[in-house]
Amino acid sequence: MKLLYFAWVRTNIGKAEEEVVAPDHVLTVENLLDWLATLGPQYAAALDRRNVIKVAINHEYVEHDHPVRPDDEVALFPPVTGG
């Protein structure tokens, strides 16, 4: 699974993207976010407010109950403000 991180998610995790092999119990976006938060303090900090993170799978925004597959591209976007 390819993960893409944007804005403060990227800043906290310390990388823009990575390839991961998620465990078998990771079946939904919410499961993925829960698992990622266990990978270290930087992930936990980035996903502390996961309820506000928007997720796109293969370039389409989805809800956190949406299924994920090993070949998906998953992008994590925090809320963005402009001015």
C-alpha positions as CSV (number, residue, x, y, z in Angstrom):
1,M,0.0,0.0,0.0
2,K,1.3,3.4,-0.9
3,L,0.7,6.1,1.6
4,L,1.0,9.9,0.9
5,Y,1.1,12.5,3.6
6,F,0.3,16.2,3.3
7,A,0.7,19.4,5.4
8,W,1.1,18.8,9.1
9,V,0.6,15.0,8.8
10,R,3.8,15.0,6.6
11,T,5.6,17.3,9.0
12,N,4.8,15.2,12.0
13,I,5.6,11.9,10.4
14,G,8.7,13.3,8.7
15,K,8.2,11.9,5.2
16,A,6.0,12.7,2.3
17,E,5.2,9.1,1.3
18,E,6.0,5.4,2.0
19,E,5.1,1.9,1.1
20,V,3.7,-0.3,3.8
21,V,2.5,-3.8,4.2
22,A,-0.4,-3.5,6.6
23,P,-1.4,-6.4,8.9
24,D,-4.3,-8.6,8.0
25,H,-6.6,-6.9,10.4
26,V,-6.4,-3.6,8.6
27,L,-9.5,-3.7,6.5
28,T,-10.8,-0.1,6.6
29,V,-9.4,3.4,6.6
30,E,-10.1,3.6,10.4
31,N,-8.2,0.3,11.0
32,L,-5.3,1.7,8.9
33,L,-5.2,5.0,10.9
34,D,-5.3,3.0,14.2
35,W,-2.4,0.8,13.1
36,L,-0.3,3.7,11.8
37,A,-0.7,5.4,15.1
38,T,1.1,2.5,16.7
39,L,4.2,2.8,14.5
40,G,5.9,5.4,16.7
41,P,5.5,8.7,18.5
42,Q,5.7,10.7,15.3
43,Y,2.8,8.7,13.8
44,A,0.8,9.0,17.0
45,A,1.3,12.8,17.0
46,A,0.3,13.1,13.3
47,L,-2.8,11.0,13.8
48,D,-3.8,12.3,17.3
49,R,-6.8,14.2,15.7
50,R,-7.6,11.6,13.1
51,N,-11.3,12.5,13.0
52,V,-10.4,15.7,11.1
53,I,-8.1,13.9,8.6
54,K,-9.5,13.6,5.1
55,V,-8.6,10.4,3.2
56,A,-8.4,9.7,-0.5
57,I,-8.0,6.3,-1.9
58,N,-6.9,6.1,-5.5
59,H,-7.7,9.8,-5.9
60,E,-11.2,9.7,-4.5
61,Y,-12.2,11.0,-1.1
62,V,-13.7,8.3,1.2
63,E,-15.1,8.0,4.7
64,H,-13.1,6.3,7.4
65,D,-15.3,3.1,7.2
66,H,-14.2,2.6,3.5
67,P,-12.3,-0.6,2.8
68,V,-8.6,-0.6,2.0
69,R,-6.6,-3.0,-0.1
70,P,-2.9,-3.8,-0.3
71,D,-2.6,-2.2,-3.8
72,D,-4.3,1.1,-2.9
73,E,-2.8,4.5,-2.9
74,V,-4.0,6.2,0.3
75,A,-3.5,10.0,0.8
76,L,-4.0,11.7,4.2
77,F,-4.9,15.3,4.3
78,P,-5.4,17.5,7.4
79,P,-7.9,20.3,7.2
80,V,-6.5,23.2,5.2
81,T,-7.2,26.9,5.7
82,G,-6.4,29.6,3.2
83,G,-6.2,33.3,3.1
